[in-house]
Amino acid sequence: MNPSIFNFNEHGIRIVLDASGEPLFCFPDVCKALDIKNAHASRFSLNEKGIHFMYTPTNGGTQKLTFISEENLYRIVFRSTKPEALNFQNWVFAEVLPSIRKTGNYSARQTAYEELNRLCLQEKVSKDKGSFHSHGMHKRKREKHVNAVRIETCKTNLQLTFEGVTQ
């Protein structure tokens, strides 16, 4: 079974679909993306029904890897206090859940449009400010890189929402 790759925090997370089409996430990849050391499924009180062992092709040959359900993915992310997990938690708590409560659904495409517009405006304002001292230039360079990555991610997410749509 060849997994798809989902990028989170600049880490690839392998994903496969189970027999019912539900995503399963590669447990070691999730732990690496969240900077969790000594990762063992028993450490997180995961739902046993959501733990799957699969033989997966890797650079070192076919290996038996642990994959976890979406439910178990959330258990790990929401129990973590790592900054990597907090970004995901903030998104769910500040955007996804309030949107569902207010409207009954969550539109990733609309959110991606709003985020893209916000980032482009932020980049324009930051560019217009500029700075001539070295600390400001270094900060601006980092800010520009982070914004570029976020803008590209939004564009990719928007493109994915249009896959399969005919004009």
Legacy VTK file of the C-alpha trace (Angstrom):
# vtk DataFile Version 3.0
C-alpha trace
ASCII
DATASET POLYDATA
POINTS 167 float
0.000 0.000 0.000
1.539 3.312 -1.087
0.707 6.148 1.308
0.000 9.755 0.350
2.059 12.473 2.001
0.484 15.345 3.954
2.783 18.177 5.017
2.418 19.551 8.531
4.989 21.911 10.078
7.341 21.119 7.192
7.221 17.390 8.030
5.751 14.753 5.764
3.071 12.589 7.348
2.173 9.419 5.472
-1.552 8.782 5.154
-3.383 5.711 3.891
-7.111 5.052 3.603
-8.697 2.175 5.469
-11.286 -0.180 3.936
-14.075 2.373 4.538
-12.108 5.248 3.006
-11.182 6.870 6.326
-7.657 8.309 6.669
-5.038 6.626 8.835
-1.968 8.638 9.855
1.535 7.219 10.234
2.149 7.335 13.980
5.960 7.829 13.842
5.514 10.687 11.328
2.940 12.407 13.552
5.247 12.161 16.564
8.178 13.536 14.578
6.089 16.488 13.299
4.999 17.251 16.872
8.531 16.756 18.237
7.388 13.955 20.561
10.212 11.714 21.774
9.860 8.106 23.000
6.666 7.678 21.015
4.782 4.514 21.893
1.062 4.155 21.235
0.495 2.936 24.820
1.784 6.293 26.138
-1.228 8.205 24.779
-4.233 6.089 25.901
-5.326 5.692 22.291
-8.487 3.906 21.213
-7.301 0.382 20.324
-9.778 0.191 17.406
-7.939 3.112 15.804
-4.463 1.518 15.847
-3.444 -0.358 12.702
-0.216 -2.055 11.678
0.627 -1.982 7.987
3.503 -3.050 5.834
4.644 0.073 4.029
7.353 0.648 1.423
10.158 2.851 2.780
13.659 3.793 1.604
14.967 0.882 3.677
12.504 -1.630 2.192
9.053 -2.714 3.328
8.533 -2.084 7.042
5.746 -2.675 9.536
4.528 0.768 10.640
1.841 1.876 13.068
-0.983 3.981 11.629
-3.615 5.701 13.747
-7.160 6.876 13.121
-8.215 10.510 12.942
-9.707 10.185 16.434
-6.346 9.060 17.819
-4.531 11.796 15.917
-6.680 14.369 17.742
-6.017 12.655 21.089
-2.271 13.095 20.590
-2.444 16.667 19.280
-4.845 17.945 21.937
-2.872 16.420 24.815
0.398 17.951 23.671
1.767 21.264 24.948
4.452 21.436 22.249
4.376 24.602 20.121
3.887 22.446 17.028
0.675 21.009 18.458
-0.508 24.347 19.846
-0.655 25.817 16.317
-3.028 23.040 15.269
-5.055 23.358 18.476
-5.387 27.116 17.989
-6.691 26.605 14.464
-9.292 24.049 15.590
-10.371 26.011 18.681
-10.339 29.505 17.107
-11.611 28.767 13.596
-13.047 25.313 12.990
-15.214 24.793 16.100
-16.607 28.376 16.226
-17.495 28.144 12.528
-19.299 24.841 13.086
-21.129 26.264 16.119
-22.214 29.422 14.253
-23.000 28.026 10.807
-23.246 24.270 11.219
-20.244 23.658 8.962
-16.669 24.640 8.245
-15.589 25.809 4.815
-11.879 25.206 4.337
-12.007 26.957 0.959
-13.495 30.170 2.389
-11.000 30.081 5.251
-8.134 29.571 2.786
-9.329 32.595 0.767
-9.529 34.724 3.911
-6.107 33.550 5.100
-4.565 34.164 1.664
-5.966 37.702 1.586
-4.767 38.378 5.136
-1.264 37.087 4.394
-0.962 39.058 1.152
-2.025 42.229 2.956
0.380 41.496 5.835
3.204 40.916 3.334
2.432 44.195 1.539
2.347 46.199 4.797
5.544 44.550 6.031
7.268 45.201 2.704
6.197 48.852 2.736
7.562 49.330 6.273
11.027 47.953 5.520
14.002 48.556 7.776
17.574 49.679 7.334
19.238 48.289 10.451
20.541 44.711 10.473
18.131 43.327 13.102
15.148 44.681 11.201
16.446 43.329 7.895
17.028 39.888 9.425
13.549 39.895 10.971
12.023 41.036 7.663
13.846 38.274 5.762
12.486 35.617 8.163
8.996 37.164 8.062
9.090 37.199 4.268
10.068 33.505 4.161
7.330 32.491 6.632
4.717 34.507 4.718
5.827 32.995 1.397
5.444 29.462 2.785
2.008 30.267 4.228
0.845 31.950 1.020
1.979 28.946 -1.032
0.174 26.586 1.370
-3.056 28.595 0.998
-2.749 28.565 -2.785
-2.166 24.800 -2.734
-5.174 24.262 -0.453
-7.347 26.377 -2.725
-6.134 24.434 -5.759
-6.975 21.140 -4.039
-10.545 22.290 -3.423
-11.013 22.754 -7.174
-9.651 19.352 -8.230
-12.230 17.493 -10.232
-14.373 20.591 -10.792
-15.198 21.102 -14.461
-15.927 24.463 -15.941
LINES 1 168
167 0 1 2 3 4 5 6 7 8 9 10 11 12 13 14 15 16 17 18 19 20 21 22 23 24 25 26 27 28 29 30 31 32 33 34 35 36 37 38 39 40 41 42 43 44 45 46 47 48 49 50 51 52 53 54 55 56 57 58 59 60 61 62 63 64 65 66 67 68 69 70 71 72 73 74 75 76 77 78 79 80 81 82 83 84 85 86 87 88 89 90 91 92 93 94 95 96 97 98 99 100 101 102 103 104 105 106 107 108 109 110 111 112 113 114 115 116 117 118 119 120 121 122 123 124 125 126 127 128 129 130 131 132 133 134 135 136 137 138 139 140 141 142 143 144 145 146 147 148 149 150 151 152 153 154 155 156 157 158 159 160 161 162 163 164 165 166
